[in-house]
Amino acid sequence: MEKELRVIISGGGTGGHIFPAISIANAIKARNPEAKILFVGAQGRMEMQRVPQAGYDIKGLPIQGFDRKNLLKNVKVLFKIWKSQRMAKQIIREFKPMVAVGVGGYASGPTLNKAASMGIPCLIQEQNSYAGVTNKLLAKKAEVICVAYEGMERFFPAEKIIVTGNPVRQQLLECKLTKAEALKSFNLDPQKKTILIVGGSLGARTVNESVLQHLDDIRSSGVQIIWQTGKYYYSEMLKELNNHEQVPTLKPTDFIADMGAAYRAADLVISRAGASSISEFCLLGTPVILVPSPNVAEDHQTKNAMALVNKDAALYVKDVEAREKVIALALQTVNDDARLASLSANILKLALPDSANIIANEVIRLAER
């Protein structure tokens, strides 16, 4: 490429949007080390911390979602959308991108809208099996739409779709630890079965309460559990544990820095059904019980989960039934080696590797035009 490659990547809000965005940026940099990449996110959201930690510049817009419960508050939201549109236009004028990438989340709306109106080619990446509102609105203006699931023609023009899969955190794939080494890093017994419980980047109350309600079962099972509560719930969970007899095999933590080691250590995972997490499980062949969050648009996590469950590649427990059922199912499954092997083999078949590089190639191709 003769000109210096300049790319805007916009979106965020959750790890499920941010991790793929950073992976795409890293893949672009690997192909073109001199590329200039600018992120555009939403002020006060997770991306404003995570993106600089990954080594990239980011600009924040005052954008936020509509309040469906209190309609009067949306007057302020409309003003913020208008202001975000103006700020996005100014950012684009100053940065002069050759291509704009949207990964979903509030900020990608005004950024890609303005980019398209200014003649800049746009690519959007949809992580879920049920398209998000922002990406559905942007689809008409995008030239390429990268998806992780089949059947997305019901949301997007078929001629624009490329099935790429979801980019995942590179450190997960690069983890070289053996299972024994991973267990040792968590001070766990290599002779015991291990369950990893995660609730997404913010934690999950239902999943956490499921643990608290079955402490006796966990204690008597002898199964060891790495329990990521999420920072929001950690102190509350520790207080609850102090009111009960100690469970030596239960290892609560607010945050796991090395998720690669955690996945290697686990025989079975209990998780929400975010698209990025599911892509990680597929690539690693991780047996998993999915507890979809009910607090997401269009119940898309259940749709993500069922795409695996229908191929016998994961187990599934409804959020409303999790407190009663999920720990019992996990303790039963983790001791069934044949079931674990079957789940691992089936989920591996759904993996779409090299997603970040495929998307990066599309970004560069659009820029070169």
Disulfide bonds with the S-S distance in Angstrom:
none
